[in-house]
Amino acid sequence: MSETRQKTGIPQLDEMLSGGLLPGKLTVVLGATGIGKTQLGLQYAQAGLGQEGQTGILFDMATRGDSQSHSEYAERMFQWKIREQSVDEPFDLEQIWEAGQVRKDYQHLFRQSGRRVTRRDMELDEWKEWKLEFVKKLDAAIAYFYSNFVHGVRRTVIDGIEPTERPSESFQFHAFEYVYHQILRKEYDWVARDLFRAQFRSNQELIHRHQYDFQEIGCLLLLTTHEVMLDDLIQRPIESGDVLSNANTIILMGKIREGNRMSRALHIAKHRGSAVDESLVPYEIQESGIRLLT
């Protein structure tokens, strides 16, 4: 496992994090809609180009039927033209070793789910239909992640998870748990077995030739919250089994009141195993992304 920390693309934030984020660990960024989470995620993904030679990949779990404006932001911030891998298109396993054919930046998992994110939002037949849809899309998700990792990608940004009263009832969290534990935190050859199945033996030599260490892959989860104010986020309880309890690093982004005006600020609530600056640091969202006002 590499000891090199992954840069976030925001130098002042890296300083607060004792050099950056630890690969092989989960980082969760929490904040309300429009607070700047997606920009932070894109800066982290773009920083991979300079550090690992490949930009990170984006996995959009929004259920609104549209994307999170990733393409627009990426092009404006970095002149980065995001290439999408559709979750509904058949994936040609014979092309998986050709980076020019399979190396894509973005996949959107749930385009046709409306705004429903929990089991209680659905009738029984709708719930059964969603589970069947999810199983079909899993193969496409496995192919997307694996085909990027074998070609050097070491950063994943998962965006679009919406707030619920009980995360355990959210099918977005259900999907995230699967992706995180069964793809991102799994040995490369076992991911390949899930992907190639009957064709695993015939591809075994190439699979081993393209091996990667899953402990070098960073994961940034962008989690939308009901809370807008930073103080409310800081006081938010962490339940046992909550995804936050398993995160190595938690970054909070929210509004703060300064006299008669509102501004944005960031706070690192958790950074396990490292010294951390726990200041409340104001920031601005500029054309080039987030800039901390330190």
C-alpha positions in Angstrom: 0.0 0.0 0.0 1.2 3.5 -0.9 2.0 5.9 1.9 1.6 8.9 -0.4 -1.4 11.0 0.5 -3.7 12.1 -2.2 -3.9 15.8 -2.8 -7.4 17.4 -2.9 -6.6 20.0 -5.5 -7.0 22.7 -2.8 -3.5 23.3 -1.3 -4.8 25.0 1.9 -7.1 22.0 2.6 -4.2 19.6 2.1 -2.3 21.6 4.8 -5.3 21.2 7.2 -5.3 17.4 6.4 -1.6 17.0 7.2 -0.7 16.6 3.6 -3.9 15.2 2.0 -6.3 12.3 2.1 -5.3 8.7 2.8 -5.7 6.3 -0.2 -7.7 3.2 0.5 -9.9 5.0 2.9 -13.4 6.6 2.8 -13.8 10.4 2.9 -17.3 11.9 3.3 -18.1 15.5 2.4 -21.4 16.7 3.9 -23.4 19.8 3.0 -26.6 21.2 1.6 -27.4 21.5 -2.1 -25.3 24.3 -3.8 -22.7 24.5 -1.0 -19.8 23.5 -3.3 -19.5 19.7 -2.8 -19.4 18.9 -6.5 -16.7 21.5 -7.1 -14.6 20.0 -4.3 -15.1 16.5 -5.8 -14.0 17.6 -9.2 -10.9 19.4 -7.9 -10.0 16.1 -6.1 -10.6 14.1 -9.3 -8.6 16.5 -11.4 -5.7 16.4 -9.0 -5.2 12.8 -9.8 -3.9 13.8 -13.3 -0.8 15.4 -11.8 -0.3 12.9 -9.0 -1.2 9.5 -10.5 -1.2 10.4 -14.2 -5.0 9.8 -14.5 -8.0 12.0 -13.5 -10.4 10.4 -11.0 -13.8 9.0 -12.1 -17.3 10.2 -11.2 -20.1 7.9 -10.2 -23.5 9.8 -10.0 -26.2 8.3 -7.9 -28.7 11.2 -8.2 -32.3 10.0 -8.7 -33.6 13.2 -10.2 -33.2 12.0 -13.8 -30.5 14.6 -14.5 -26.8 14.9 -13.6 -25.2 17.2 -11.1 -23.7 19.5 -13.8 -20.4 17.7 -13.6 -19.7 18.2 -17.3 -20.4 21.9 -17.2 -18.3 22.4 -14.1 -15.4 20.3 -15.3 -15.2 22.1 -18.6 -15.4 25.5 -17.0 -12.9 24.8 -14.2 -10.3 22.7 -16.0 -11.3 22.5 -19.7 -11.9 18.8 -18.9 -14.4 17.2 -21.4 -16.0 14.4 -19.4 -16.6 11.2 -21.2 -19.6 9.3 -20.1 -20.1 5.5 -19.9 -23.8 4.8 -20.1 -25.1 2.3 -17.5 -27.6 1.0 -20.0 -25.3 0.3 -22.9 -23.8 -3.2 -23.4 -20.2 -3.4 -22.3 -17.7 -5.2 -24.7 -15.4 -7.2 -22.4 -13.1 -7.8 -25.4 -12.2 -4.1 -25.4 -11.5 -3.9 -21.7 -7.7 -3.9 -22.1 -7.8 -1.0 -24.6 -7.6 2.2 -22.6 -8.7 4.3 -25.6 -11.9 2.3 -25.8 -13.0 1.9 -22.2 -11.4 4.7 -20.2 -14.4 6.9 -19.3 -14.9 9.6 -16.6 -18.5 9.5 -15.6 -21.4 7.1 -15.1 -25.0 7.9 -13.9 -26.6 5.0 -12.1 -30.3 5.9 -11.7 -31.6 8.1 -14.5 -35.2 7.0 -14.3 -36.1 6.8 -10.6 -37.6 10.2 -10.1 -37.1 11.7 -6.6 -37.8 8.5 -4.7 -34.9 7.4 -2.6 -36.4 5.1 0.1 -38.4 1.9 0.3 -41.4 3.7 1.8 -41.6 6.0 -1.3 -42.6 3.0 -3.4 -45.4 0.5 -3.8 -44.3 -3.2 -3.5 -44.3 -3.7 -7.2 -42.2 -0.6 -7.7 -39.7 -1.8 -5.1 -39.4 -5.2 -6.8 -38.9 -3.4 -10.1 -36.2 -1.2 -8.6 -34.3 -4.3 -7.2 -34.4 -6.0 -10.6 -33.2 -2.7 -12.3 -30.3 -2.4 -9.7 -29.1 -6.0 -10.3 -29.0 -5.4 -14.1 -27.0 -2.2 -13.6 -24.5 -3.7 -11.3 -22.7 -5.4 -14.1 -22.3 -2.1 -15.9 -21.0 -0.5 -12.7 -18.5 -3.3 -12.1 -17.3 -2.9 -15.7 -17.0 0.9 -15.3 -14.9 0.8 -12.1 -12.7 -2.2 -13.1 -12.0 -0.8 -16.6 -10.8 2.4 -15.1 -8.7 0.9 -12.3 -6.8 -1.4 -14.6 -5.7 1.7 -16.6 -4.3 3.6 -13.7 -7.3 5.5 -12.1 -6.9 5.7 -8.3 -9.7 8.1 -7.3 -13.4 7.7 -7.2 -15.9 10.5 -6.5 -19.5 9.3 -5.6 -22.0 12.1 -5.9 -25.8 12.6 -5.7 -26.8 10.8 -2.5 -29.8 12.6 -1.1 -30.9 13.1 2.5 -33.3 10.7 4.2 -34.5 10.4 7.8 -33.1 6.9 8.1 -30.1 6.1 5.8 -30.9 2.3 6.3 -34.1 2.8 4.3 -32.3 4.6 1.4 -31.8 2.5 -1.7 -29.0 5.0 -2.6 -27.1 4.0 0.6 -27.9 0.3 -0.2 -26.3 0.8 -3.6 -23.3 2.7 -2.2 -22.6 0.0 0.4 -22.5 -2.6 -2.4 -20.2 -0.5 -4.7 -17.9 0.4 -1.8 -17.5 -3.1 -0.3 -17.9 -5.3 -3.3 -16.0 -3.3 -5.9 -13.8 -0.5 -4.4 -12.6 -2.5 -1.4 -12.2 -5.9 -3.0 -9.1 -7.6 -4.4 -8.7 -7.0 -8.2 -9.0 -10.7 -9.1 -12.3 -11.1 -7.3 -13.7 -8.0 -9.0 -12.6 -9.6 -12.3 -14.3 -12.8 -11.4 -17.6 -10.9 -10.8 -17.1 -9.2 -14.2 -15.8 -11.9 -16.5 -17.6 -14.9 -14.9 -17.3 -17.8 -17.4 -14.6 -15.9 -19.3 -12.4 -15.4 -16.2 -10.0 -18.3 -17.0 -9.5 -17.3 -20.6 -8.6 -13.7 -19.5 -6.7 -14.7 -16.4 -3.2 -13.9 -17.8 -4.3 -10.4 -18.8 -6.2 -9.9 -15.5 -3.0 -10.6 -13.6 -0.9 -8.4 -15.9 -3.3 -5.5 -15.2 -3.5 -6.0 -11.4 -4.0 -3.1 -9.1 -4.0 -2.6 -5.4 -7.4 -1.6 -4.1 -5.7 0.0 -1.0 -4.3 2.7 -3.3 -7.8 3.8 -4.4 -9.3 6.8 -2.7 -13.1 7.3 -2.4 -14.8 10.7 -1.9 -18.5 10.4 -1.0 -20.5 13.6 -1.5 -23.5 13.5 0.8 -26.3 16.0 0.6 -27.9 17.1 3.9 -31.0 18.9 5.1 -28.7 21.0 7.4 -27.6 24.3 5.8 -25.8 25.9 8.7 -22.3 24.7 9.6 -23.1 24.7 13.3 -26.0 22.3 12.7 -23.7 20.0 10.7 -21.2 20.0 13.5 -23.9 19.0 16.0 -25.3 16.3 13.8 -25.2 12.9 15.6 -23.5 9.9 14.1 -25.5 6.7 14.5 -24.0 3.3 14.9 -23.7 1.7 11.5 -24.0 5.1 9.8 -21.6 5.6 6.8 -20.0 8.4 8.8 -19.0 6.1 11.6 -16.9 4.1 9.0 -15.4 7.1 7.3 -11.7 7.9 7.9 -12.2 11.6 7.1 -15.3 13.8 7.4 -15.4 17.3 5.9 -18.4 19.6 6.6 -19.4 22.4 4.3 -22.0 24.9 5.4 -23.2 28.5 5.9 -22.0 30.7 8.7 -23.3 34.1 9.9 -20.9 37.0 10.0 -22.7 40.0 11.3 -25.6 40.8 9.0 -24.3 38.6 6.1 -24.0 34.9 5.4 -20.9 33.2 4.0 -19.6 29.7 3.5 -17.1 27.8 5.7 -15.5 24.4 5.9 -14.6 22.2 8.9 -12.8 18.9 9.2 -14.8 17.0 11.8 -12.7 13.8 11.6 -9.4 12.7 10.1 -8.5 9.4 11.8 -4.8 8.7 12.4 -3.6 12.2 11.5 -3.1 15.6 13.0 -5.8 17.9 11.8 -6.6 21.6 11.8 -10.1 21.9 13.3 -10.6 25.6 12.4 -13.8 26.9 10.7 -12.3 28.1 7.5 -14.3 30.5 5.2 -14.2 29.7 1.4 -15.3 31.1 -1.9 -16.5 29.3 -5.0 -14.7 30.8 -8.0 -14.7 29.9 -11.7 -11.7 27.7 -11.0 -13.3 26.0 -8.0 -13.1 26.3 -4.2 -10.6 28.7 -2.6 -10.1 28.7 1.1 -9.8 32.2 2.7 -6.9 31.4 5.1 
